Amino acid sequence: MLSNLSLRQLRAFRAVGTSSSFTTAAEILHLTPAAVSGLIKELESQLGVRLFDRNTRAVNLSSVGSEFFPLVERALQDLDGAVASLNTLKELRRGIVRIAAPEVLSCTLLPRAMAAFRKQYPHIELQFLDVQLEDVIARTRLGEVDLGIAPTPISDQELEQVPIMRAPLMLAIRKDDQLANRSKVTWRNIEDRTFISFFRQFREWGPFDGRVAGPQFLPKEMKVVRRINTAFAMVQAGFGVAACPIIAKGLATGFGLKLIRVDGPELIRDYSIFTLKGRSLPPPAEAFRGFLIKFAPAWVRNPDT
């Protein structure tokens, strides 16, 4: 019986109970008085009780109707509030987006993108995790974050990825280095230098595994550190040279370093947004993903901004 009750019946009941008039209720609901009367009769029939006492002068809530009225009022208010909250979320007036990214993206692209997004959507909260690459993928797969942003290639059957930008690998050197006056160098130019790498799997970049044509470069001495700031600090202190994507240009400048393009061959790295396959994104997360797809390729052309 209760499953057959309709919102139109309940709203008619509230309108008549509030106004004590079928005519006034009809005006509120933009219906005819006959239609409102019909909805009340349907509701009373389905409930098996009389909700109103009617006479020629007034329509008043019955004793049962008086008990039923505050319950209906509260239910309709809760429903109206839920719909309003959903519309607010849909219209991007509020919401939360959970994002995870590894270190280099966390201190270059993401803060700029988040700041630009917040100007358009000031009431959307961006929750950001700066984690290891493996954690970006794991947290995205487990649904702990809405969006994972990471360099590719990454193969994971549970995740969907959308490319957002490409960034060439650059050489970070001191400004007083003998190579500093060049516009570009080759890998052979630095094969005798101490090479400081914050990439744990640097050989995946290309000239180290035979996938890229041209002379194969392998540094004679390599020091591996965990963080890009450590690599830049060591270059600044004179311990060697380092490679980094061009998106880290601002960081390198902060350490007083210069970035030079590396040729022979040039290495390019792709970056993508990862989401869980088969899971629809909340409207705020979908909005941020769409924003980043446009923002990232424009920003990488001028990463100083």
N, C-alpha and C positions, 0 to 999 in steps of 0.2 A: 504493500500500500504506500509506504513512505517513499519508495523509489519512484512512484508516479507523480510525486509533488513537483511542481515546476516553479522556477524563479518568478515567472509572471504571476502565478497565484500568490506567492509569498509577498511580492512587492505590492500587489493589489490589496492584500490584507493589511500590510503596514500603512498604505496610503489611506485606506478607509478608516483604520483604527486611529490614525493621527488626526484626520480631518473631521471624522464623524459625518461624512457626507460622500455619497457615491459621485455626485456631480463634481465636487472639488477634487476627489481622488482621480476622477477621469481626466480633469485638466492637468493634474500633476503628471499623470502617466501618458498623456496624449492619446487617450482612448475615449470611446463613448461610454456614457454611464451604463448602458446595457452590457457592454463588454466587461466592464468592471464587475457588475452584478453577476454576470455569468462565471467569471473567474472565482468569485467568492463562493457561489453555489457549488462549483466543482470541488473547491478545497473542503468545504464543509461535508460534502458527500464522501469524499475520500477519507476524511478523518473520522466521520461518523459522529460529529458533534456540531452544535450550533455555536458559531463564533460571534455573532452579532444579534442583539435584540433590536428589532425594527418596529417602528410605528410611523404614523403619518408625519410626525414632526422631527424625528431624529433617528440616527443609527448609532447605537452604542455597543461597545464590547460587552459580550456576555461574561459571566463569571469565569467560564473556561477560556474565553477569548482574552480576558484580562491576564490570566496566567500564561497564556501562549504568546502574547504580544512581545514581552521583553526578550523571550528566547529567540523569536523571529528577528527582532531588531538587532540583537547581538550577532546572530548568524549572518545577516545581510551586511552589517558593518564589517565583520571579519572578511567576508567575501569581497566587498568593495575595496577594502584595504589591500587584500592580496592582489587584486587586479591592478590597483594603482601601483603597487610595488613592482609588479611584472612590467607594466608600461614604463616605469622609471628605468628599470634595468634595460629594457628593449631600446629605449630612447637615449641610452648612454648618459643618463643624468647621475648615475652612481654605479658602483660595482667594484669587483676586485679581479685583477689579473695576476696570476702567479707565473713567474719567469725564472728560468735557470740558464746560466751561461758560464763558460770557463773564463779564466783570469783575463786573457788579452781582450776578449770582447767586453768583459765586465768593467774594464777601466778605459775603454775607448768608445766603441759604438754605443753601447747600451745607455750610459748616462746621458749622452746627447739626445738619443732617440726618446728616452723617457721624458726628458725635460721638454722637448718639442711636443710630444703627445699630450703632456699635462696642460700645456697652454690651450689646446683645443678641448680637452676633456678634464677640467680641473677637479671633478668630483669622483673620477675613477681612480681607485687606489692601485698602484703597481707594487706588488710584493716581489722582491728580487733576491735570488740566491746566487752567490758567487762560489762555484764549486768546481771540482775536477771534472774533466770531460766525461769520464765514466759515470759520474754522478748525474750529469746533465741527462744522459741517455736513460739511466736507471730511473730517475725521478719522473721523467716524462713517460716512460713505459708504465710505471706504477700509478700514474695519474696524480702524483703529488704536486705537479705543476701543470699549468695549461699549455705553456710553450717552452720548448728547449731550443736554444740557439747555439750552434756549434759548427766548427769546420767539418768539411766532408772530404773524402768519402766515408760514410758510415753505413754499414749494412745491418738493418734490423727489420725483420718482417712485420713487427708489431707497430712500427712507426711510419707515419707519412711525412715526407720532407718536401719543402718548397724552397728553391734557391732564392737568396736575397741579394748576394753580391759576390764579386770576384776581386781578389786583392793580390798583387804581385809581391813576391818576397824581395826584401831590400837588405842591403848590407849596412850595419850600424858601425860607424868608426868615429874616432876622435876627430875634432876639427883641425888638429895639427898633424894628422896622419898624412903620409906622403901621397896617399890616394885621394885625399879630400878635394883636390882641384879637378878631379875627373867627374864627368857626368854619368858614367857607368863603368863597371869593371866586369871581368869574367871570373869564373870560379878558379881558373888557373892562376889568376893574379894573387890569390890568397891561399893557395894550397900549402904554403910554408908558414902561414900564420897560425897562432893558437886560436882555435875556433870555439867560441863559447855558445852553447846551445841550451835553450830552455825547452826545446822540443824533445820529449822523451823518445819519440820515434821519428827523429829528423830524417832518417833515410827514406821514409815514405814520400818525401817531397818530389822525388823524380829522378835526378841524375844519379841517385845512389842505388837504384834497383833495376836499372836497365830499361825502364819504360820510355825514357826520353832519349831521342837521338842526340849524338854529339859526344864530346869527350867526357868521360866519367870522372867526377870529382870525389875525392875522399880526403878529408883533412888529415894531415899527419899527426896532429895533436888536437884532441877535442876534450873540452871540459863541459860536463852536463850539469846544469843547475835546475832548480825547480820553478823559479819565478822569473818573469821578464825583467822586473826591477833589479834582481840580482845580476842578471846578464848585463844589463846596461851599466850598473855600478862597476862591474868588473872591467868593462870596456873603458869606462871613464877613468878608472885607476891604472889603465895601461896594460891589462893582462891579455888582451887579444882583440878580436873582432867578433861580432855577432850578427845573426840574421834574424829578421823579424818581418811580419807583414806590414805593408804601407799604412795600415790603419793605426799602427803604433807610433806614427810620426810625432804626434804631440808629446808622447812619453819620452821619446828619444831626445827631442828638443829640450825637454826639462832637465835631462842629464848632460846637456851641452854636447850632444852627439849629432852627427850628420848622417842622413840616409842616402845611399847611392844605389841606383838600379843595378841589378846583377844580370848579366847576359851570358849566353853560351853554356847552357840554355837558360832562358828566363823561366822562373817557376811561378805558377799562379795557383792560388788556393781558393776554393769555393767555400761559401758559408751558407747555411740553410736554417730554416725554422722547422722544428720537429714537433709533431703532434701525434697523439695516440690514434691509430686507425679505428674507424668505426665509432668514434666518440665526437659528438657535435660540441663545438666550442660555445661557451656563454657569449652573448653579444659583446661585452667589453673585451674579451680575449680575441674575438674575431676582429673587432675594430683595431686592436693594437697590432695584430698580425698584418692586416691590410695596410696599416700605416707604415709598419717597418719594411714591408715589401717595396714601398715607394721611397721611403726615407734612406735606406741603406745604400742603394746604388748611387744616389745623388751625393750622399755624404762621403763615400769612399773616394770620389773624384777630388774632394777637397777636405781631407781629414783634419786639417788644422782648425776647422770651425767647430 
